[in-house]
Amino acid sequence: MFLSRLLYLIFLISSFFLYLFHEAWFAQFLFRILLFLPLLSLCLSWLILRSKITTKLQPYSIVDGLHIPFEVYVDTPFSFVPPIHLRYSIYDALSQKKKKYNAMIQEVKNVLPLDIRYAGSYQVDIEAAKYHDFLGLFTLYANIAEGKSILVYPMDKEVTPLPNIQEMFKNRIRKKVGGGFSEMNELRSYQMGDPLSCLHYKASAKRDEWIVKESQESEEKRIVLSFSYHENRLLLDDIWGQLFWLSSYLIVRQISHTIVFRNPEYIYTYISSQEDLDKFKLQLLHSPIPKAKEDVEDNIIHADIHYRIKESR
């Protein structure tokens, strides 16, 4: 810009002296043109970018070796756009870190690669968009639209080995709360406090002791999937990919389950439908990674089946 201003000043001064010492019409015309040219350049540049610079982002799944496309549009009725210098930032909600970048665009539609390598929730903001007029004498700032947020999901990854699905389908038998009629019953010896209405007289006569008929009922087994945070984001994506895949696998087979992790306290999330899983994904991708990465302790988990998700070997 300094060079452009210096050259313009030299030409303006030269045309002024030419205008003073020559009475030719072209000297006067040249001086007036150079005098009003900056204003004309400024007006034309302002007209081209009188609208906002808009952006477009969509939910994305991480694919190794590919960049997430960040579309930037210059909202202008003209097909020509002067070089625009962008300064934008990417905020990672999981690591709570912000990175800043610079880019130059010169088209109505531009695609910038985002340096996002891991799953998570990101906020992309254009902090400044400046450009120069056609002569390079003035610096102008374009209007900027609001920033965009993007959710980046890990790629689903099949779990190996698979848990015993048949074992998950088998219900657990327990004492029916409050008693009452039940198709399942258990005969046991009478204990102090048992109601007399529960006495089984035929069985008592045969065994020569008081026998009680206790009502029972079946209930679903408590299935728990657990994982622990990892310092390596690539391995954490691998763990989450397996977790989401296995949870979807169980949902399709109508097997309810609970997901347990620490951040830093124990968090329990009951999953019985795809809607529950989608809400859990949003919660996970927006939650900062804890500084102290502690494992889920087995003695805390009270479950019939506990499957711990670990990174792939």
Secondary structure as the mmCIF struct_conf table of DSSP 4:
data_model
#
loop_
_struct_conf.conf_type_id
_struct_conf.id
_struct_conf.beg_label_comp_id
_struct_conf.beg_label_asym_id
_struct_conf.beg_label_seq_id
_struct_conf.end_label_comp_id
_struct_conf.end_label_asym_id
_struct_conf.end_label_seq_id
HELX_RH_AL_P HELX_RH_AL_P1 PHE A 2 PHE A 21
HELX_RH_AL_P HELX_RH_AL_P2 TRP A 25 ILE A 48
TURN_TY1_P TURN_TY1_P1 LEU A 49 LEU A 49
BEND BEND1 SER A 51 SER A 51
STRN STRN1 LYS A 52 LYS A 56
STRN STRN2 TYR A 60 SER A 61
TURN_TY1_P TURN_TY1_P2 ASP A 64 GLY A 65
STRN STRN3 ILE A 68 VAL A 74
BEND BEND2 PRO A 77 SER A 79
STRN STRN4 ILE A 84 ASP A 92
TURN_TY1_P TURN_TY1_P3 ALA A 93 GLN A 96
STRN STRN5 LYS A 97 ILE A 105
BEND BEND3 GLU A 107 VAL A 108
STRN STRN6 LYS A 109 LEU A 114
BEND BEND4 TYR A 118 ALA A 119
STRN STRN7 GLY A 120 HIS A 132
TURN_TY1_P TURN_TY1_P4 PHE A 134 LEU A 135
BEND BEND5 GLY A 136 GLY A 136
STRN STRN8 THR A 139 TYR A 141
STRN STRN9 ASN A 143 ILE A 144
HELX_LH_PP_P HELX_LH_PP_P1 ALA A 145 GLY A 147
STRN STRN10 LYS A 148 TYR A 153
HELX_LH_PP_P HELX_LH_PP_P2 PRO A 154 ASP A 156
BEND BEND6 THR A 160 PRO A 161
HELX_LH_PP_P HELX_LH_PP_P3 LEU A 162 PRO A 163
HELX_RH_AL_P HELX_RH_AL_P3 ILE A 165 PHE A 169
BEND BEND7 LYS A 170 LYS A 170
HELX_LH_PP_P HELX_LH_PP_P4 ASN A 171 ASN A 171
STRN STRN11 ARG A 172 LYS A 175
HELX_LH_PP_P HELX_LH_PP_P5 LYS A 176 LYS A 176
TURN_TY1_P TURN_TY1_P5 VAL A 177 GLY A 178
BEND BEND8 GLU A 183 GLU A 183
STRN STRN12 MET A 184 SER A 189
TURN_TY1_P TURN_TY1_P6 MET A 192 GLY A 193
HELX_RH_3T_P HELX_RH_3T_P1 LEU A 196 CYS A 198
STRN STRN13 LEU A 199 LEU A 199
HELX_RH_AL_P HELX_RH_AL_P4 TYR A 201 ARG A 207
TURN_TY1_P TURN_TY1_P7 ASP A 208 ASP A 208
BEND BEND9 GLU A 209 GLU A 209
STRN STRN14 ILE A 211 GLU A 219
STRN STRN15 ILE A 223 SER A 226
BEND BEND10 GLU A 231 ASN A 232
HELX_RH_AL_P HELX_RH_AL_P5 ARG A 233 VAL A 252
TURN_TY1_P TURN_TY1_P8 ARG A 253 GLN A 254
STRN STRN16 HIS A 257 ARG A 262
BEND BEND11 ASN A 263 GLU A 265
STRN STRN17 TYR A 266 ILE A 271
BEND BEND12 SER A 273 SER A 273
HELX_RH_AL_P HELX_RH_AL_P6 GLN A 274 HIS A 286
BEND BEND13 SER A 287 SER A 287
HELX_LH_PP_P HELX_LH_PP_P6 PRO A 288 PRO A 290
BEND BEND14 LYS A 291 ALA A 292
HELX_LH_PP_P HELX_LH_PP_P7 GLU A 294 GLU A 297
HELX_RH_3T_P HELX_RH_3T_P2 ASP A 298 ILE A 300
BEND BEND15 ASP A 304 ASP A 304
STRN STRN18 ILE A 305 ARG A 308
#
